[in-house]
Amino acid sequence: MTTSPVKFTAPAPDFCRAVQNAALFASPDKTMPILGVVHLRLVDGFMVAEATDRYATCQDMIRETEGDPGGLLLVARNAARTCKALEKITRPLDRVEVTWEPGPPGPMGVPGPTCAKVTHHGRIAGDTEADIDVYDFGGLREPRRAGGTPPGVEPARVA
């Protein structure tokens, strides 16, 4: 899990395919939310999207990437839904650019819940932007959209 800003580009069809494939293997179990993520990292110059539910795992490689995902943890069900929508407008030579800035510190000093911005650079459809939730590694709650905790709900406190 990274705490520094992330920016990378990848071929849109490969990125969408890899994230959706990995998301199939992410655990839907809400009691262990760390298993409900797609982990993006570099291995030997290739980006790898990986996920597991403790019993099975998926690792899908993405070629021709520029930049380093830095161990970004994307919430699997949100990432799969966003990639499925982007896939409908994606052509073979299109690229996606993913950027993420750490939010203000949450519990235990770890960046709070934020969203990674995905910009689809399409040759026909033009530029399209979408958000994917990034896993809040330091909190004990479900990741939320940028904007923080809903009114009236106390954030988790660590004693």
C-alpha positions in Angstrom: 0.0 0.0 0.0 1.4 3.3 -1.0 1.2 6.6 0.8 2.8 8.7 -2.0 1.0 10.1 -5.1 0.5 7.6 -8.0 0.3 8.3 -11.7 0.5 5.7 -14.5 -0.9 5.0 -17.9 -1.8 1.7 -19.5 -3.6 0.4 -22.6 -7.3 0.8 -21.8 -8.5 -2.7 -23.1 -5.7 -4.4 -21.1 -6.3 -2.4 -17.9 -10.1 -3.0 -18.0 -9.6 -6.7 -18.7 -7.0 -7.2 -16.0 -8.9 -5.3 -13.3 -12.2 -7.2 -14.1 -10.5 -10.6 -14.1 -8.8 -9.9 -10.8 -12.0 -8.5 -9.3 -13.7 -11.9 -9.9 -11.2 -13.4 -7.4 -11.6 -10.7 -4.7 -13.5 -11.8 -1.6 -17.0 -10.3 -1.1 -16.6 -11.0 2.7 -17.1 -7.6 4.5 -15.5 -9.0 7.7 -12.1 -9.0 5.9 -12.2 -6.0 3.5 -8.5 -6.2 2.7 -9.4 -9.3 0.6 -11.9 -7.3 -1.4 -9.3 -5.3 -3.3 -7.4 -5.4 -6.6 -3.7 -4.8 -5.9 -1.8 -3.1 -8.7 2.0 -3.4 -8.6 5.1 -3.6 -10.9 6.8 -6.9 -11.5 9.8 -7.1 -13.9 8.6 -4.0 -15.8 5.0 -5.3 -16.2 2.0 -4.1 -14.2 0.2 -6.9 -12.4 -3.4 -6.7 -11.2 -4.0 -9.3 -8.5 -6.7 -10.4 -6.0 -7.5 -13.3 -3.8 -10.3 -14.7 -1.6 -7.9 -16.8 0.5 -8.6 -20.0 -1.6 -7.9 -18.9 -5.1 -5.9 -16.1 -6.6 -5.6 -14.2 -9.9 -2.7 -12.3 -11.3 -3.2 -10.7 -14.7 -0.3 -8.8 -16.4 -0.7 -5.5 -18.2 2.0 -4.7 -20.8 3.1 -1.3 -22.2 2.5 0.6 -19.0 4.2 3.9 -18.1 4.7 4.9 -14.5 4.4 2.9 -11.2 1.1 2.0 -9.5 3.0 1.8 -6.2 0.9 -0.9 -4.7 -2.4 0.8 -5.1 -5.3 -1.1 -3.6 -8.6 -0.6 -5.6 -11.9 -1.6 -4.0 -12.7 -4.6 -6.3 -16.5 -4.3 -6.9 -16.2 -0.5 -7.6 -13.2 -1.0 -9.9 -14.9 -3.8 -11.8 -18.1 -1.7 -12.3 -16.0 1.3 -13.5 -13.9 -0.8 -15.9 -17.0 -2.5 -17.3 -18.5 0.9 -18.1 -15.2 2.1 -19.7 -14.9 -1.1 -21.7 -18.1 -0.1 -23.7 -16.3 2.9 -25.1 -12.8 1.5 -25.4 -11.1 0.9 -28.7 -7.9 -1.1 -29.2 -5.4 1.9 -29.2 -7.1 3.8 -26.3 -5.2 4.4 -23.1 -6.2 5.1 -19.5 -4.4 7.3 -17.0 -4.8 6.6 -13.3 -3.9 9.2 -10.7 -4.2 9.2 -7.0 -3.3 11.7 -4.3 -3.3 10.6 -0.6 -6.0 12.3 1.4 -5.8 13.8 4.8 -4.6 11.4 7.5 -7.2 9.0 8.9 -6.9 6.7 11.9 -3.3 5.7 12.8 -1.9 8.5 10.5 -2.6 6.5 7.3 -4.2 8.5 4.4 -8.0 8.5 4.7 -10.5 7.1 2.1 -10.0 8.7 -1.3 -10.7 7.9 -4.9 -8.3 7.3 -7.8 -9.1 9.3 -10.9 -9.2 7.2 -14.1 -9.1 9.2 -17.3 -9.9 7.3 -20.5 -8.1 8.9 -23.5 -10.3 7.7 -26.4 -9.6 8.2 -30.0 -13.3 8.3 -30.9 -15.2 9.0 -27.6 -12.7 11.6 -26.4 -11.6 11.9 -22.8 -13.8 10.4 -20.1 -13.2 10.5 -16.3 -14.3 8.1 -13.6 -13.5 7.5 -9.9 -12.5 4.2 -8.3 -12.4 3.9 -4.5 -9.0 3.3 -3.0 -9.0 1.0 0.1 -8.6 2.8 3.4 -5.9 0.6 4.9 -5.7 2.4 8.2 -9.4 2.4 9.1 -11.7 -0.3 10.2 -14.6 0.8 8.2 -15.9 0.3 4.6 -14.1 2.7 2.1 -16.2 5.7 1.2 -16.4 8.1 -1.7 -14.3 11.2 -1.4 -16.0 13.4 1.1 -15.4 11.4 4.2 -17.7 10.0 6.9 -21.5 10.7 6.5 -23.0 13.3 8.9 -23.9 11.9 12.3 -21.4 9.0 12.1 -18.3 9.1 14.3 -15.2 7.9 12.5 -13.4 4.9 14.0 -11.0 5.8 16.8 -8.0 3.8 17.7 -7.1 3.9 21.4 
